[in-house]
Amino acid sequence: MKKQVLSILLLLVSSFAVGQEPTKEQQRMALINMVVNQQAKIAQDPAAAAKAVRAATDNELVNTDAYVWYVSILAKKTVIDNENRKRAEGVEFDEALIYSYVYELGVDLENCEKYDNLPDANGQVMPKYKDFILRTYAQQFAQFYNAGAYYYNNEEYEKAYDLFKMFIDTSDKLYKEDLIYKDTINVPITAYYMALCGMQLKNYDMVLTYIDLAMEHPEITNDAFRFKTEAVKQKGDINAWLALVKEGIEKYTDDIYFSQSLIYYYDRNNMMEELDMLADNLIALVPSYPLYVYLKGYIAGRKEEYDIAIKWYIKTLEVDPNYVNALSNLASCYIITARKYNGEGTAEDNNFVESCYRSAIPHLEKLRQIAPNEHNLWFDNLISCYYNLKMADKVSELEKLQESLGY
């Protein structure tokens, strides 16, 4: 690229007396003449012409001239068409070359259109290449998607994002010119892939660019809304995030991402009243989902209202008998209650304490059965129950297990 510019300047210098430098206008004319010459050579060697014209597209003296971009487009389009012809004929072709030129072609089209619409000296806009640009977009825009997929699969997410955006923007442009029908399938899917690129790069502005378009496709609207919610959260707009999470709970009742996110937020910030109201709303939406029923028990437990917590944990186990956290917390509630009354001394109190320990044991033994390696859920509480109920053989068994585990 630099060599091309240098060679042109050397030719200019050689045409002047020693020590005489070419003016900027002379340099500009030399670059324009080079572009004209390369346009004539496109049919013979389009790849060489495309590379040569880069000296002009990179040079501020001429790269605001739409003609320069027009010739660059012609050359690159010819390269792409030739390689695609090889593909269609079943002979060897250069896929990487096709898609690198498709990417550059998209940039060239944008620049050609931008500079073709600049006002002239009289302030009038009289584009010369509008029909050519639209024809080229119509012929090539599907390649933007193919190139985007190619770069996405090769984990070049920035290029993939750019190309997917080119596809969407071009589709919209052609639709507004009545050249194609409105695309309600491929455009939302492409917007979804743009969001995926943004998620891969952790660039949340990328995620949000066209995420609302992605939500127009019924099969991906849920995931797209989730991406939008996560992107807003990562950008630090907590109020917008809360609004989206609440909307997601209402819209996508089968997706627990939204409800779990809000549950965690309220719990982490010790917002128990809000959490309790949320639990009631969630149970009203999906009464058979165990997490929501469990949540009522969890809230009561946080408030040390153990009798209420026990009732809700039992209801949770009616929905899901193997709900691990409900089994563990229910047993803990019984044990906490037993310890509260332990030592009161009356026979009635002693019987009540014993009944609490006995009530805890089946849940802990079930936990041991379904989660044998998660000792933190059942071991300490279970050995405590056995000890307080004077079940020496059971205590001995767990002590041996403890020794074998080395703790």
Summary of the structure (lengths in Angstrom):
residues: 407
radius of gyration: 35.2
end to end distance: 69.5
largest distance: 120.2
contacts: 1261
relative contact order: 0.04
helix: 76%
strand: 0%
